[in-house]
Amino acid sequence: FGIDLYSDPPVIYPPTANDVMAYCAQPWISPHTYRKIFDSPFLQVDGASPEIFTNFQPQIETTDSGTLLVSGVIYPNGTVAQPEVVKLAGDAFGGAAGFAPPPPVAPPPGDDYCLNVEAADHSLLAQHCFDAGFIDLESGQPTEPATFFVSVPDVDLNRVSKVSVTKQQVEQASVSASNSAPQVQIIEPAGDAVLRGRQTIRWQASDADGDSLRFDLFYSPNNGERWLPLAVRLSGNSTTINAAQLPAGQRLLLRVVASDGFNSTVAQLEQPLAVRPLPENSLSVVGPAAVHPGESFEVTIVANQVSPGLFGAQLELYFDPQLAQVERVEINPALGLVAASETDNQAGRVTFTASRKGQVDNLTGDITLARLVLTAGPQSGTLSLSPENVQAGIKGGIPLPMTEIQGLSITISP
């Protein structure tokens, strides 16, 4: 499990999300270190999104030949979790700069377990048998569970009906193609919309077989030549993104991929979207779109595109104390003169007044004024974080008017 550079807040996959990096026993990068990387100049050069050399193409239509990716978990007692299947139609990696079609990937051959790919008539389309080693690949120490990742190239995706894992020819776990593929349609935003600041993407989906669905959200900055992930492994019918993650322009395409665990369906906006950055000298609250009851999470208060500069600021942030409590507030160290800082978890209010001190220059660009750590309460609801009484100033006591103030809404649900 690992991180997703194109999510806001950062997606840090839990141990239950097993993939190519699933052998790691602990998160290989902390949220703090991730945020340092995400905010670094390397990823924010001239305000543009970095170019990522990837060309993962969610399945739109199957071809006779493709690649099947199968991952799963095996426990020391011999039980096997239901495998996860991804079908890549055709050469999903071809055409990407610097990439050639990948060679087959699989655990070393053995006779403990076998991965079987079957057709509807139960004929065997592919098989890979392997040993399960319950050893941490980094430390060499015993660990559990063992994970596997197998790529099966040159398989007729139209014929694949079942993927199973057997032990001594006894089936331990399997996933089968259902009768119907999911149906999905993007309902918000509409084509030709302009995205700025916090933007909620909504879709409606159904499955005639009653299967539970997972969703992946992608965007293309170059008219569909390359698709990049915005959010993955979503279980709900919406997610909220920060448009600042996206390259500004007029030709952004949006796509949602719905999967029932075996079959995938793609919904795509026919009309491209336009992306506009938040205006100069605006203020926004940035944080997760959704959290679970009892979960701790972070939000930041950011002054966007500050010019000619900011020397000090003060504000109040209001919230519902029944839905969340503020654990701590960290004011930007560059605003070292803190005249006031108070958290009232009974009234639901955070206030602070801080400025620079000494013979120093104004701050410019995108400025994180403060970082807050909150804990969601036990009940479900929509938590609104609303900045009020916002004032900012330039060195010398000159007011710096805020052109736009944008709060944040967070869904709290199990």
Secondary structure, 3 states (H helix, E strand, C coil): CCEECCCCCCEECCCCCCCCCCCCCCCCCCHHHHHHHHCCHHHCHHHCCCCCCCCCCCCCCCCCCEEEEEEEEECCCCCECCCEEEEEECCCCCCCCCCCCCCCCCCCEEEEEEEEEEECCCCEEEEEEECCCCECCCCCCECCCEEEEEEEEEECCCCEEEEEEEECCEEEEEEECCCCCCEEEEEECCCCCEECCEEEEEEEEECCCCCCCEEEEEEECCCCCCCEEEEEEECCCEEEEEHHHCCCEEEEEEEEEEECCCCEEEEECCCCEEECCCCCCEEEEECCCEECCCCEEEEEEEEEEEEEEECEEEEEEECCCCCEEEEEEEECCCCCEEEEEEEECCCCEEEEEEECCCCCCCEEEEEEEEEEEEEECCCCEEEEEEEEEEEEEECCCEECCCCEEECEEEEECC
